[in-house]
Amino acid sequence: MTKSIDEDYSIVALDKFIQATRDSGYKGTSSAVAELIDNSLQAGATEIAVSISVDETGEEHPLVLSVVDNGSGMDARTLRTALRFGGSSRFNDRNGLGRYGMGLPNSSLSQAKRVTVHTWRSRRGQVLSSYLDIDEIASGAITAVPEPRVVPRPTFINGHASGTAVTWSRCDRLDNRRISTLTRRLLVSLGRRFRHFLWGGVSLTINADPVEPVDPLYLCPSSRFSGATQFGDELVIEVAARSDDRTTTGSVRIRFSELPVEAWSKLGNDEKRLRGIAKGAGVSVVRAGREVDYGWLFLNGKRRENYDDWWRCEVNFDPVLDEAFGITHSKQQIRPMPHLVEAIAPDIEAIARALNARARKAHLAVKTAERFSASEGRASEKDVMLPPLPQRRRPRDEQVLGGLGKNLPPAADAGEAHRKTEYRILAKSLSETLFFNYARDDGRFVLVLNPEHPFYKIIYKPLLDADTPAEATLRGHLDLLLLAIARTEALLEKETDIKVAEYIRKGWSDTLATLLDG
């Protein structure tokens, strides 16, 4: 059977390929721009400027996006190769951010109909330029990357001795048509993806606004938001690059952090969203200092809960483990292999469950403290109407306060003149069988409720957990009853009187426990 002269059996149907490739690989504008920044960093750039503007010539899609860097620049051959799909002078090189040579053309044409590249290698040397254009490729007007030509030095070079400028024009697929919205979103997403480079001194701007590093773990003080604490030591796990070849291995480094529940749980919903707390739970996966994925990863069967918003995890891996992580050419998603999941997921899931439990406990403590506050405030307000409490501690007070440790609430400003007695109520397991204890402490009066006593479990905690106004009022009155009993005992100074009062309180506690149990 002879082939018709009009039939085409080339491996790639270029006109259809160039249209189809626009729909593949990138989740959005941020991911595509990140590819250009990868190339800049690979070329040794320390200054990278992203700009978004409007073409005033009347184009249907007038937005223009450019990335200009001070990297090493390219010669004519390298430039032409870089604009090819799969063209790269560093193909499969694992020492940097790129690897497959798909980034420049694929990311660019996923967002724009035309990409133009200018590059130069010295301050007074030639500026070379070439391009790709969707319409010209689809029509068959060009079937190869146009040979680079020497052009006048553009004004946007910004005086860099060497570098590259990539310009997207006729941008028909950007995430948003408003420059302000695009800029705001890029500032956050690129700040997170390239945080390690920004910490290392790289300058990255968007329309002259500096990109601040965004630390999803909230650990670095120089990040946009910080205040978390690292949980435990960094885990380092050696993993085979391939399941069928255990001779080549790489390191996976895993860090966890706890967000400050007491300080941040009181923030409003808008502020929590701004900081990335609400619905921000997940694991950040970092390759060669660049975030390549973020999500509910390596957590196996653990269900995501609201308390998981209050911890974070970073998984940092060597590029030699690309196959194990299933890294894609667009570097925005992983598809981890079973042997990798088996090696690291159990530890990640176990720590995540522990952090979830800690967050739950911390929120309960905050909730409890908030519900105590009304009773504390009322007692503090009425204190001036009662016989004054002696200020100095007694030996029994020292013992109670010492048992509280870190649970002891901080005192108010000691310099505040004529301050009222501060009342504090907290729940803390007691070594005795008492259902409450107390201590006076230099202007504070601390009431300690024993959560192990049947009174707390059967009577007090149901009222503490309840949300109806009637139950909240009843619990508040119960707080005041206990404060009144404890405060009256705290007025005693004679050792014999103190011992009698403690004997009565212990007998009362034991009798109450007996009556309530069973």
C-alpha positions in Angstrom: 0.0 0.0 0.0 1.6 3.3 -1.1 1.4 6.4 1.1 -0.5 9.4 -0.3 1.6 12.4 -0.9 -0.7 14.4 1.4 -0.4 12.0 4.4 1.8 13.0 7.3 3.1 10.4 9.7 5.6 12.6 11.6 5.8 11.7 15.3 4.4 15.0 16.3 1.5 16.7 14.5 2.9 20.1 15.3 -0.2 22.3 14.8 -2.3 20.0 17.1 0.6 19.4 19.6 1.2 23.1 20.2 -2.5 23.6 21.0 -2.8 20.5 23.2 0.4 21.3 25.2 -1.2 24.6 26.4 -3.7 22.6 28.4 -1.1 20.3 30.1 1.0 20.5 33.1 0.4 23.7 34.9 -2.1 24.5 37.7 -2.0 28.2 37.1 0.0 31.3 36.4 2.0 31.1 39.6 3.3 27.6 38.7 4.2 28.8 35.2 6.0 31.9 36.4 7.9 29.7 38.9 9.4 27.8 36.0 10.9 31.0 34.6 12.3 31.8 38.1 13.8 28.3 38.2 15.7 29.0 35.0 16.9 32.3 36.4 18.2 30.7 39.6 19.8 27.9 37.6 21.7 30.6 35.7 23.0 32.0 38.9 20.7 35.1 39.1 20.6 37.0 42.4 18.1 39.6 41.2 14.9 38.6 39.5 12.2 41.1 38.6 8.7 40.1 37.5 6.5 42.8 35.9 2.9 42.8 34.6 1.7 45.6 32.4 -0.8 46.5 29.7 0.0 46.6 26.0 -1.6 49.8 24.7 -1.6 48.8 21.0 -5.2 47.4 21.1 -4.4 43.7 21.4 -7.4 41.5 22.3 -5.4 40.2 25.2 -3.4 43.2 26.3 -1.6 41.9 29.5 2.2 41.4 29.2 4.2 39.6 31.8 8.0 39.6 31.8 10.8 38.1 34.0 14.2 39.8 33.9 17.2 38.4 35.7 20.9 39.1 36.2 22.0 35.5 35.5 24.8 34.4 33.2 22.8 34.8 29.9 23.0 32.5 26.9 24.8 32.3 23.6 22.8 31.9 20.4 22.9 28.1 20.4 21.8 27.8 24.0 19.0 30.3 23.5 17.6 28.4 20.5 17.8 25.1 22.4 16.1 26.6 25.4 13.0 27.4 23.4 12.6 23.8 22.2 10.3 21.4 23.9 12.8 19.1 25.6 15.7 21.3 24.6 18.2 21.8 27.4 21.9 21.9 27.9 21.4 20.3 31.3 19.0 17.5 30.5 18.6 15.1 33.4 21.0 17.3 35.5 20.0 16.9 39.1 22.3 19.6 40.5 19.8 22.4 40.0 16.1 23.2 39.7 15.6 22.2 36.0 16.0 18.8 34.6 13.9 18.1 31.5 14.1 21.2 29.3 10.4 21.7 29.2 10.0 24.7 31.5 10.5 27.7 29.3 8.4 26.9 26.2 5.8 24.8 28.1 5.1 27.3 30.9 5.2 30.3 28.6 2.7 29.0 26.0 0.4 27.7 28.7 -0.2 31.3 29.6 0.4 33.4 26.5 0.3 33.1 22.7 3.8 34.5 22.3 7.0 34.3 24.3 10.0 36.4 23.4 13.5 36.0 24.9 16.3 38.5 25.1 19.6 37.5 26.5 23.1 39.0 26.9 26.4 37.9 28.4 28.3 41.2 29.0 27.5 44.8 29.7 28.5 46.0 26.2 28.0 42.7 24.3 25.3 41.8 21.8 21.7 41.3 22.9 20.2 38.2 21.2 16.5 37.5 20.8 14.3 34.7 19.6 10.6 33.7 20.1 7.8 31.2 19.8 4.4 32.2 18.6 1.3 29.9 18.9 -0.4 31.2 15.8 2.7 31.0 13.6 3.4 27.4 14.7 -0.2 26.3 14.3 -0.4 27.8 10.8 2.9 26.2 9.8 4.6 29.6 9.3 7.5 28.3 11.5 8.5 24.7 12.1 11.7 25.4 14.0 12.8 27.8 16.7 13.7 31.0 14.8 17.4 31.7 14.7 18.4 34.3 17.3 19.1 37.7 15.9 21.0 40.7 17.3 18.6 43.4 18.5 19.1 46.9 20.1 19.6 46.8 23.9 16.1 47.0 25.5 15.5 49.5 28.3 14.2 46.7 30.6 17.7 45.2 30.9 18.1 47.5 34.0 21.8 47.8 33.7 22.6 44.2 34.5 26.0 43.1 33.1 24.5 39.8 31.9 21.1 38.2 32.1 17.9 37.0 30.4 14.5 38.6 29.9 11.5 36.4 29.1 8.4 38.3 27.9 4.9 36.8 27.5 2.6 38.8 25.3 -1.0 38.2 24.1 -1.5 36.6 27.5 -4.9 34.9 27.1 -4.7 32.4 29.9 -3.5 34.2 33.0 -5.4 33.4 36.2 -6.8 37.0 36.4 -7.1 40.0 34.2 -6.6 42.5 37.0 -2.9 43.3 37.5 -3.4 44.1 41.2 -5.0 40.6 41.8 -2.3 38.8 39.9 0.4 40.7 41.8 -1.2 39.9 45.2 -1.5 36.2 44.5 2.0 35.9 43.0 3.6 37.6 46.0 2.2 35.0 48.3 2.6 31.9 46.2 6.1 32.7 45.0 7.1 33.8 48.5 6.3 30.3 49.7 7.8 28.3 46.7 11.1 30.2 46.8 11.3 31.0 50.5 14.7 29.2 51.0 16.3 31.2 48.1 14.8 34.4 49.5 16.3 33.6 52.9 19.6 33.0 51.2 19.7 36.5 49.8 18.0 36.3 46.3 16.0 39.4 45.5 12.7 38.8 43.8 10.2 41.5 43.0 6.8 41.8 41.3 6.0 45.2 39.8 8.8 46.5 42.1 7.1 45.1 45.3 9.6 42.8 47.1 8.5 39.2 47.5 8.7 38.3 51.2 9.5 34.7 52.2 6.4 32.9 53.3 7.2 30.1 55.7 4.3 27.5 55.9 5.9 26.2 59.2 5.8 29.8 60.7 9.3 29.2 62.2 11.5 31.8 60.5 11.4 35.2 62.1 12.2 37.0 58.8 9.1 35.5 57.1 5.8 37.3 56.5 4.3 35.5 59.5 6.1 33.6 62.3 5.6 32.5 65.9 5.4 28.7 65.7 7.8 26.4 67.5 9.6 23.3 66.1 8.2 20.1 67.4 10.9 17.6 68.2 14.1 17.1 66.3 14.4 17.0 62.5 14.0 13.4 61.2 16.5 12.2 58.6 15.6 9.0 56.7 17.7 7.4 54.1 15.6 6.1 51.1 16.5 4.2 48.0 16.2 6.1 44.8 14.5 3.1 43.2 12.7 0.2 44.7 14.6 -2.3 42.4 18.0 -0.7 43.2 19.0 -0.2 46.8 22.5 0.9 46.0 21.7 4.6 45.3 20.0 6.4 48.3 19.2 9.9 49.2 18.2 11.7 52.4 14.7 12.9 53.3 14.6 15.5 56.1 11.4 16.0 57.9 10.5 18.9 60.2 7.3 19.6 62.2 6.0 22.8 63.8 3.3 23.7 66.2 1.3 27.0 65.8 0.7 29.1 68.9 -2.9 28.1 69.7 -3.3 30.4 72.7 -2.1 33.5 70.8 -3.6 32.9 67.4 -6.9 31.1 68.2 -8.3 34.5 69.2 -7.6 36.0 65.8 -10.6 36.8 63.6 -11.5 34.5 60.6 -10.2 37.1 58.1 -6.8 37.3 59.8 -6.6 33.5 60.1 -7.2 33.3 56.3 -4.6 36.0 55.7 -2.0 34.1 57.6 -2.9 30.8 56.0 -4.0 29.2 59.2 -7.6 28.3 58.3 -7.7 25.4 55.9 -4.0 25.6 55.6 -3.1 22.1 57.0 -0.6 20.1 55.0 2.9 19.0 54.2 5.3 21.2 52.1 7.5 19.1 49.9 10.8 20.8 49.0 13.3 19.8 46.3 16.7 21.5 46.0 15.4 24.4 48.1 12.2 24.9 46.0 8.7 23.8 47.0 7.3 21.4 44.5 4.1 20.4 46.2 1.8 21.2 49.2 -1.1 19.2 50.5 -2.4 16.4 52.6 0.5 14.1 51.7 2.1 11.0 53.4 -0.7 10.8 56.0 -2.1 7.5 54.8 -5.4 6.9 56.6 -5.4 9.9 58.8 -8.6 12.0 58.2 -8.1 15.7 58.1 -9.7 17.6 61.0 -9.9 21.3 62.0 -7.2 20.7 64.7 -4.8 19.9 61.9 -4.7 23.6 60.9 -2.5 24.1 64.0 0.6 22.1 62.9 2.7 22.0 59.8 5.3 19.7 58.2 8.1 20.2 55.7 9.6 17.2 53.7 12.9 18.2 52.1 14.6 15.7 49.7 17.7 15.3 47.6 17.1 15.5 43.8 18.6 12.0 43.5 15.2 10.8 44.8 13.2 12.3 42.0 11.9 8.9 40.8 11.0 7.9 44.4 8.9 11.1 44.7 7.6 10.9 41.2 8.6 14.4 40.5 6.9 15.8 37.3 8.6 18.1 34.7 6.5 21.0 35.9 7.7 20.6 39.5 4.4 21.4 41.0 3.2 17.9 42.1 4.6 14.6 43.3 3.5 11.0 42.8 5.4 9.1 45.5 6.4 5.5 44.9 5.2 2.8 47.3 8.7 2.2 48.7 9.0 5.9 49.6 5.6 6.0 51.3 6.4 2.9 53.2 9.7 4.5 54.4 8.4 7.9 55.6 4.6 7.9 55.9 4.4 5.9 59.3 6.5 8.5 61.1 4.7 11.4 59.5 1.3 10.0 60.3 2.2 9.2 63.9 3.6 12.6 64.6 0.6 14.3 62.9 -1.7 12.4 65.2 0.3 13.4 68.2 0.2 17.1 67.1 -3.5 16.9 66.4 -4.1 15.7 70.0 -1.8 18.4 71.4 -3.8 21.0 69.3 -7.0 19.7 70.6 -5.8 19.9 74.2 -4.4 23.4 73.7 -7.8 24.6 72.3 -9.6 23.0 75.2 -7.3 24.9 77.6 -8.0 28.2 75.8 -11.7 27.5 75.8 -11.6 26.7 79.5 -9.6 29.8 80.2 -12.1 31.9 78.3 -15.0 30.4 80.2 -13.2 31.0 83.5 -12.6 34.6 82.7 -16.1 35.9 83.5 -16.0 34.4 87.0 -12.4 35.7 87.5 -13.4 39.2 86.5 -16.5 39.2 88.8 -14.4 38.1 91.8 -11.7 40.6 91.0 -14.3 43.4 90.8 -15.9 42.5 94.1 -12.7 41.9 96.0 -12.5 45.4 97.4 -15.7 44.8 99.3 -14.2 41.8 101.1 -11.7 41.5 104.0 -8.3 42.0 102.4 -6.2 38.9 101.8 -2.7 38.9 103.3 -0.1 39.5 100.5 2.7 37.2 101.6 2.8 33.5 100.7 2.6 30.8 103.3 4.5 27.5 103.1 1.4 25.7 101.9 1.0 28.3 99.1 4.6 27.7 98.0 3.8 24.0 97.7 0.7 24.5 95.7 2.3 27.0 93.3 5.3 24.8 92.9 3.1 22.0 91.7 1.5 24.1 89.0 4.8 24.7 87.1 4.2 26.1 83.7 0.5 26.0 84.3 0.8 28.9 86.7 -0.8 32.0 84.9 1.4 35.1 84.7 0.9 37.9 87.1 -0.3 41.3 85.9 2.0 44.3 85.7 3.5 44.7 89.1 3.8 48.5 88.6 0.0 49.0 88.4 -1.0 51.1 91.3 -3.8 50.1 93.7 -4.5 47.0 91.7 -7.3 44.6 92.7 -6.6 41.0 93.7 -6.3 39.0 90.5 -8.4 35.8 90.6 -7.3 32.8 88.5 -9.1 29.5 88.0 -7.4 26.6 86.3 -7.7 22.8 86.0 -4.7 20.7 87.1 -4.4 17.2 88.4 -3.6 17.2 92.1 -1.6 14.5 93.9 -4.1 14.6 96.7 -7.7 13.5 96.6 -8.9 17.0 97.0 -11.5 18.3 94.5 -10.0 21.7 94.7 -7.0 23.6 96.2 -5.9 27.2 96.2 -2.9 29.5 96.9 -2.4 33.2 97.4 0.5 34.7 95.6 1.5 38.4 95.9 -1.8 40.0 94.7 -3.1 36.9 93.0 -5.5 34.3 94.2 -5.3 30.9 92.3 -8.1 28.3 92.5 -7.0 24.9 91.3 -9.8 22.4 90.2 -8.8 18.7 90.1 -10.1 17.2 86.9 -9.6 13.7 88.3 -12.2 14.1 91.1 -15.7 12.9 90.4 -17.1 16.4 91.2 -15.2 17.8 88.2 -16.1 14.9 85.9 -19.8 14.5 86.8 -20.9 18.0 87.8 -18.4 20.6 86.6 -17.1 19.5 83.2 -20.6 19.0 81.7 -21.3 22.7 82.7 -17.9 23.8 81.3 -18.6 22.1 77.9 -22.2 23.3 77.6 -23.0 26.3 75.4 -26.4 27.4 76.6 -26.7 30.7 78.6 -28.4 29.0 81.5 -25.7 26.4 82.0 -23.0 29.0 81.6 -24.6 31.1 84.3 -24.9 28.1 86.6 -21.3 27.2 86.1 -20.3 30.8 86.8 -22.2 30.7 90.1 -20.5 27.5 91.0 -17.1 29.1 90.3 -18.0 31.9 92.7 -19.1 29.4 95.3 -15.8 27.6 95.2 -13.8 30.9 95.2 -15.8 32.0 98.3 -15.0 28.8 100.2 -11.3 28.9 99.2 -10.9 32.6 99.8 -12.4 32.3 103.3 -9.9 29.6 104.1 -7.1 31.7 102.7 -7.7 34.4 105.4 -6.5 32.0 108.0 -3.0 32.6 109.3 -2.5 30.4 112.4 -1.0 27.1 111.6 -3.5 25.2 113.8 -6.4 26.9 112.0 -4.9 26.1 108.6 -4.5 22.4 109.4 -8.1 22.1 110.7 -9.5 23.8 107.5 -7.4 21.5 105.3 -8.6 18.5 107.3 -12.2 19.5 106.7 -11.7 20.2 103.0 -10.0 16.8 102.5 -12.9 15.0 104.4 -15.4 16.9 102.3 -13.6 15.9 99.1 -13.4 12.2 100.0 -17.1 12.1 101.2 -18.2 13.9 98.0 -16.3 11.4 95.8 -17.8 8.4 97.7 -21.4 9.8 97.2 -20.9 10.6 93.5 -19.1 7.4 92.4 -21.4 4.7 91.2 
